[in-house]
Amino acid sequence: MIILKSQSEIARMKEAGKLLGQTFDFIKPYIVPGVSTLELDRLVEKFLRSHGARPSFKNYEGFRGSICASVNEVLIHGIPSSRVILKEGDILTIDMGDILHNYQGDAARTYPVGKVSDETARLIQATEEAFYNAMSKAVPGNHLFDISSAISETATKYGYELVKEYGGHGIGREMHEDPFIPNFGDPSMGRGPLLRAGMCIAIEPMLMQGTDAIINLNDGWGVASADGKLTCHYENTIVIEEDGPHITTVDENVKGHLLNVER
């Protein structure tokens, strides 16, 4: 069941999202060669709690971290570790959520660590572009799988594969609510449910340099590319209002994209 949010609920969603965006801006300068993913995790948790929120990932179904810290071929759910030390040329996906006033924010960024190759930068660019193309379809009167199709079209344009097993989702008081949003378009699925004002969703394209095959890591959480090639993940929480979609999880990255759109 898709839960439509009231104006007061949307206001709380925007508060939670705003803080999460500020958290990304806070943590970005610390993403440098030589830092461990566990240290980044601790910094994020301290920041969120100091602002009256709590990390929604912490202890979620037993997850040990406040963030998912996924490096290179690890796509999602990487467990922060003192043994995972970032090095020049890596890419790191930080996926995190917060709970503020009982409502949630959820977002992900893939960051270059130091200088990365042009092809790696292209993967990051394509994944972010897939999100914004998908978000442009999240308007009242469109349908859910219009979002999925836009992700597919962008990945195909760049020559990347998409993860079929994971996708976006509704969000509100719970991190994962209906509907599930496939990260790929398939005409046989139809167009899906009608999009309406009051829907709150997380759109999260996941692109892969190689094939779309994935493996589960031995830690029981991490999911990685089967061929060991790079993966990329970008996500924001959005609210659909009468005048269109609005991102709640705004950081400097999002501001840059929105400024380009306005131009």
C-alpha distance (Angstrom), angle and dihedral (degrees) to the residues before:
residue distance angle dihedral
M1 . . .
I2 3.82 . .
I3 3.80 110.7 .
L4 3.80 115.9 -144.5
K5 3.80 112.0 -148.4
S6 3.79 125.6 -134.0
Q7 3.79 121.5 -128.3
S8 3.80 90.7 -100.6
E9 3.80 90.7 51.2
I10 3.80 91.4 48.2
A11 3.80 88.8 51.9
R12 3.82 89.3 55.8
M13 3.80 90.8 46.3
K14 3.78 88.8 54.1
E15 3.81 91.4 50.7
A16 3.80 92.1 52.1
G17 3.80 91.0 45.5
K18 3.80 93.3 48.6
L19 3.79 91.3 55.2
L20 3.81 91.7 48.1
G21 3.81 89.9 52.4
Q22 3.80 89.1 51.7
T23 3.80 88.3 50.9
F24 3.81 91.6 57.2
D25 3.80 90.3 51.0
F26 3.81 88.9 49.0
I27 3.81 96.0 50.7
K28 3.81 99.8 40.2
P29 3.86 96.6 82.6
Y30 3.81 89.7 54.9
I31 3.82 93.2 58.7
V32 3.79 97.6 98.1
P33 3.80 137.5 125.9
G34 3.79 111.7 -73.6
V35 3.80 99.3 30.7
S36 3.80 120.7 115.4
T37 3.77 122.6 -130.2
L38 3.81 88.6 -125.5
E39 3.80 90.5 60.3
L40 3.80 90.0 52.2
D41 3.79 89.0 49.8
R42 3.80 92.1 53.2
L43 3.80 92.6 48.3
V44 3.81 92.0 51.6
E45 3.79 93.7 48.7
K46 3.79 92.2 49.2
F47 3.80 91.6 48.7
L48 3.80 94.7 49.4
R49 3.79 94.7 46.4
S50 3.81 91.6 47.2
H51 3.81 87.2 58.9
G52 3.79 95.4 50.8
A53 3.80 97.5 -99.1
R54 3.76 133.6 105.9
P55 3.81 129.4 -139.6
S56 3.79 107.5 -102.5
F57 3.81 94.0 -154.1
K58 3.81 94.2 58.3
N59 3.83 107.8 107.6
Y60 3.82 91.3 -9.0
E61 3.80 102.3 155.9
G62 3.80 86.5 -21.1
F63 3.82 98.7 -51.0
R64 3.79 109.0 155.7
G65 3.78 101.8 -151.5
S66 3.77 138.8 70.8
I67 3.81 88.9 -138.3
C68 3.76 136.0 29.3
A69 3.80 104.7 -122.4
S70 3.81 110.2 -166.9
V71 3.81 120.2 179.1
N72 3.82 126.6 -157.9
E73 3.83 109.1 -49.9
V74 3.82 92.2 17.0
L75 3.79 105.0 98.2
I76 3.80 104.4 -173.9
H77 3.80 144.8 -8.7
G78 3.80 97.5 31.4
I79 3.81 109.0 171.9
P80 3.83 113.7 -128.6
S81 3.81 109.7 -113.1
S82 3.79 139.8 177.8
R83 3.81 86.0 -136.0
V84 3.80 94.6 60.1
I85 3.80 104.7 82.6
L86 3.79 117.6 179.9
K87 3.78 117.7 -125.2
E88 3.78 136.1 -169.0
G89 3.79 111.8 -73.6
D90 3.81 96.4 22.8
I91 3.77 123.6 123.7
L92 3.79 120.5 -140.8
T93 3.78 126.3 -161.1
I94 3.78 114.4 -156.0
D95 3.79 111.9 -166.0
M96 3.78 113.9 -178.9
G97 3.76 144.8 155.3
D98 3.77 138.5 -162.4
I99 3.78 137.5 -156.9
L100 3.80 117.4 -143.6
H101 3.81 123.1 167.2
N102 3.83 87.6 -7.5
Y103 3.83 94.5 -60.0
Q104 3.76 128.4 105.8
G105 3.76 142.2 -128.4
D106 3.81 123.0 -165.7
A107 3.80 128.4 -177.0
A108 3.80 143.2 145.2
R109 3.79 136.1 -154.2
T110 3.78 130.6 -172.4
Y111 3.80 110.2 -144.8
P112 3.80 130.1 -165.7
V113 3.80 112.8 -126.8
G114 3.77 105.5 -137.6
K115 3.79 113.0 -44.4
V116 3.80 117.7 -8.3
S117 3.79 132.2 -172.3
D118 3.79 121.9 -88.0
E119 3.80 90.0 -111.8
T120 3.80 91.3 53.3
A121 3.80 90.8 49.3
R122 3.81 88.6 49.8
L123 3.82 90.7 55.4
I124 3.80 90.9 52.7
Q125 3.80 91.0 47.2
A126 3.81 92.5 49.8
T127 3.80 93.1 49.7
E128 3.78 93.1 50.6
E129 3.80 90.9 45.9
A130 3.81 89.5 51.7
F131 3.80 89.4 57.1
Y132 3.80 95.4 50.7
N133 3.79 93.0 45.0
A134 3.80 88.4 50.7
M135 3.79 93.3 46.4
S136 3.81 90.4 54.2
K137 3.81 87.4 65.4
A138 3.82 93.7 53.3
V139 3.78 96.4 96.2
P140 3.80 130.0 123.9
G141 3.79 109.7 -87.1
N142 3.79 95.9 31.0
H143 3.80 121.7 97.2
L144 3.78 132.5 -114.0
F145 3.79 97.1 -110.9
D146 3.81 90.9 53.8
I147 3.82 82.3 75.6
S148 3.81 91.1 51.5
S149 3.80 92.7 48.3
A150 3.80 91.9 52.7
I151 3.82 90.0 54.4
S152 3.82 90.3 50.6
E153 3.78 93.4 48.3
T154 3.79 92.3 52.5
A155 3.80 94.8 46.8
T156 3.79 90.7 48.6
K157 3.79 91.4 50.1
Y158 3.80 90.2 57.1
G159 3.81 95.2 39.5
Y160 3.81 97.2 -114.9
E161 3.79 130.8 134.4
L162 3.79 126.5 -123.9
V163 3.77 130.5 -135.1
K164 3.79 108.9 -113.5
E165 3.80 99.5 -169.8
Y166 3.81 98.3 60.1
G167 3.78 134.4 46.4
G168 3.77 147.5 143.1
H169 3.78 128.1 -55.5
G170 3.74 148.6 -169.8
I171 3.80 117.1 -83.7
G172 3.79 138.1 -168.5
R173 3.78 128.5 112.6
E174 3.81 85.7 -6.0
M175 3.79 124.2 52.6
H176 3.79 92.6 -132.2
E177 3.78 118.3 37.6
D178 3.78 133.0 151.2
P179 2.96 134.2 -43.1
F180 3.80 112.9 58.7
I181 3.81 109.9 -149.3
P182 3.82 113.9 -150.5
N183 3.80 115.4 -138.8
F184 3.79 91.4 -137.4
G185 3.78 136.8 54.0
D186 3.78 121.7 -121.9
P187 3.83 120.1 175.7
S188 3.80 89.9 -150.0
M189 3.82 89.3 66.9
G190 3.79 92.3 60.8
R191 3.79 117.4 -142.4
G192 3.79 99.2 -58.9
P193 3.79 129.9 -141.6
L194 3.79 121.5 -10.2
L195 3.81 114.2 -99.8
R196 3.78 113.9 -123.4
A197 3.78 137.7 -178.2
G198 3.79 110.1 -91.2
M199 3.81 96.0 42.6
C200 3.80 115.2 128.7
I201 3.80 115.6 -162.0
A202 3.78 142.1 165.2
I203 3.81 114.0 -134.5
E204 3.81 112.6 -162.2
P205 3.81 121.7 172.3
M206 3.81 115.2 -162.1
L207 3.79 115.0 -163.7
M208 3.80 129.5 -172.8
Q209 3.80 131.4 -157.1
G210 3.78 93.7 -147.4
T211 3.78 132.0 26.4
D212 3.79 124.2 -27.7
A213 3.83 92.4 -114.0
I214 3.80 115.7 120.7
I215 3.79 136.7 -170.0
N216 3.79 132.3 -155.0
L217 3.78 115.2 -123.1
N218 3.78 122.3 -125.9
D219 3.81 92.5 -109.9
G220 3.80 88.4 73.7
W221 3.81 94.0 -119.9
G222 3.78 115.1 57.5
V223 3.81 121.0 88.9
A224 3.81 117.9 -161.6
S225 3.79 140.4 174.8
A226 3.79 110.8 -85.6
D227 3.81 91.7 -137.3
G228 3.81 95.1 48.8
K229 3.80 94.0 -117.3
L230 3.78 124.1 138.1
T231 3.79 123.3 -77.2
C232 3.79 131.1 -165.8
H233 3.80 135.0 -159.3
Y234 3.81 131.1 -172.2
E235 3.80 125.9 175.3
N236 3.77 143.2 169.4
T237 3.77 135.6 177.5
I238 3.79 112.3 -122.3
V239 3.78 135.1 -175.1
I240 3.78 119.1 -147.0
E241 3.80 111.6 -137.9
E242 3.78 132.4 172.8
D243 3.80 91.3 -89.6
G244 3.81 93.7 47.5
P245 3.80 140.0 -90.2
H246 3.80 123.9 -20.9
I247 3.80 124.5 -167.8
T248 3.79 113.5 -132.5
T249 3.83 96.7 -173.3
V250 3.81 96.9 67.7
D251 3.80 119.6 169.9
E252 3.81 131.3 154.9
N253 3.82 89.2 -80.6
V254 3.80 91.6 57.6
K255 3.81 92.4 43.4
G256 3.81 89.2 55.8
H257 3.79 92.4 52.0
L258 3.80 93.4 46.1
L259 3.80 91.3 48.8
N260 3.81 89.8 54.0
V261 3.81 90.1 50.6
E262 3.80 91.6 51.6
R263 3.80 90.3 51.5
